[in-house]
């Protein structure tokens, strides 16, 4: 039926049309992969694979399973470089991947977060490939500075395995931020530091034990025991559906401190400032989320 102005109203896509479009898009993706018609940068980052396969899975996880709420996106650089520094937890470093997907989906220009990971990540079969393909690289100052000078958003979790592997009894208590290497990278490149507080990751795999002999055998920082793993076998890998809150804090400028990059007191003080900022925001977010598994 025509409208009053003589034009036929737009018809919404039918379910069959949507399915046909998805199949066509999937086949086109496969053809490009088989033909090698895709781009990978010097670090191994494959944006097409990340956007087409990885982020859709993470999107279901953070949006529907974790019911994630995000705030403070206005504090992220729109186009320039930025160093995003977060708290780390959860037994498995799922918070890093969730943060990357959330930032990409909610940022006005859909930017990718280039994550810095520990050496162990890049020594593990399959995991290292996924890390590289999704934009990750080893957490060293040289790579961090190259990315920042290239205008990228770089993500770092200075607590490292001390944060991811801390027992559930110490949840939401930030660990030491190491030697402040991330601060030095920001100072050398004049990049603002954007602290981000993440609440929710502590409850996905509550760490209640550590089988140290197995950890030594496997050459890992710890071998986790949680309420579901190893008791339930593969089902123990399913994260508990905790409620997540992620808040990006106002950026901390560093350009005016570039001459102090070799001053350890400046570096340590700035690292402490970032850590204190995140801890304060985590405490505030916990007050907003009294029930870890609430709506």
C-alpha positions, -999 to +999 in steps of 0.1 A: +000+000+000+013+035-009+017+062+016+000+096+014+029+111-005+027+084-031+058+064-020+057+028-010+068+024+026+101+006+032+098-031+040+119-045+067+143-073+058+126-107+062+144-134+082+152-153+050+168-122+035+189-117+066+200-153+065+209-151+028+230-120+035+249-137+063+256-168+041+268-146+012+290-126+036+304-158+051+312-172+017+329-140+006+350-141+037+361-177+031+370-169-005+392-140+006+409-162+032+416-190+007+429-165-019+451-148+007+433-115-001+435-099+034+459-077+053+481-084+083+504-058+098+540-062+110+528-075+144+506-102+128+473-083+135+444-095+112+416-070+116+392-089+092+395-122+111+391-103+145+360-085+134+344-114+116+351-143+139+365-133+173+345-102+182+310-118+174+318-146+200+330-121+226+300-099+219+276-126+229+297-132+260+299-096+273+265-085+262+243-115+269+262-136+295+279-109+315+253-081+309+281-056+307+276-019+314+301+006+300+308+042+310+334+069+304+339+062+267+343+100+261+377+097+279+392+076+251+411+094+223+390+095+192+418+091+166+451+097+185+473+073+205+463+063+240+476+039+267+446+021+283+456+006+317+433-018+335+431-041+366+435-078+358+417-108+373+397-139+367+421-169+367+420-168+329+427-134+313+393-131+297+390-095+309+416-084+283+396-098+254+363-086+267+378-051+271+391-051+235+357-062+221+337-037+242+360-008+232+358-017+196+320-019+196+313+011+218+340+035+205+326+061+181+352+051+154+353+014+163+389+014+173+410-017+180+428-021+213+463-035+208+469-056+238+503-063+254+507-098+268+532-117+289+559-139+272+540-170+283+510-161+262+532-161+230+548-194+239+515-213+240+503-231+209+471-218+194+468-191+221+498-173+207+483-174+172+450-159+184+468-133+204+488-121+174+458-123+150+437-101+173+464-074+176+484-085+206+521-084+211+547-090+238+546-066+267+579-049+260+586-012+258+600-014+222+567-028+208+545-006+230+563+026+218+561+015+182+524+011+185+519+043+203+540+063+178+518+048+151+487+063+168+473+031+182+452+025+213+474+001+234+460-019+263+482-031+293+475-049+326+505-041+348+494-066+375+501-094+351+498-130+365+498-116+400+464-101+393+450-129+372+461-156+396+453-141+429+429-160+452+393-152+454+397-140+490+418-111+477+394-101+449+393-065+438+425-057+457+449-045+430+484-060+431+517-041+425+521-025+391+556-038+386+584-014+377+562+011+358+574+001+323+541+012+308+546+047+323+580+049+306+565+040+272+538+067+277+564+093+287+587+086+258+558+090+233+539+118+251+508+095+252+479+101+277+472+072+301+435+062+303+429+041+335+400+016+332+383-001+361+367-036+355+343-052+379+329-087+372+360-106+361+368-117+396+337-139+398+339-158+365+364-184+378+368-179+416+403-192+424+401-212+456+432-233+452+465-237+433+480-271+426+517-260+426+533-293+415+512-293+383+520-257+378+557-265+380+553-294+356+534-273+331+557-243+336+528-220+344+524-194+372+497-215+388+473-244+382+438-232+392+413-249+413+378-233+412+343-243+423+338-260+389+373-269+377+387-295+375+357-312+391+334-307+361+360-313+334+355-292+303+323-278+318+345-261+343+357-238+316+323-222+313+326-188+331+301-180+358+276-153+346+287-124+368+275-089+362+302-067+347+308-029+350+336-012+330+344+024+334+371+044+315+385+072+337+397+107+327+430+105+309+463+114+327+485+136+304+522+128+301+535+151+274+547+177+300+568+150+317+588+137+287+620+151+302+615+130+333+614+096+316+646+085+333+636+097+367+625+066+387+606+087+412+584+103+385+578+069+369+569+052+402+547+081+413+527+081+381+523+044+382+509+047+417+486+074+406+472+052+379+469+023+403+451+044+430+427+058+404+417+023+392+414+010+428+391+039+438+369+034+408+367-003+414+356+004+449+329+028+437+317+003+410+314-024+437+290-002+456+269+001+425+269-037+421+261-052+455+251-086+439+278-101+417+252-122+399+223-097+399+206-082+369 
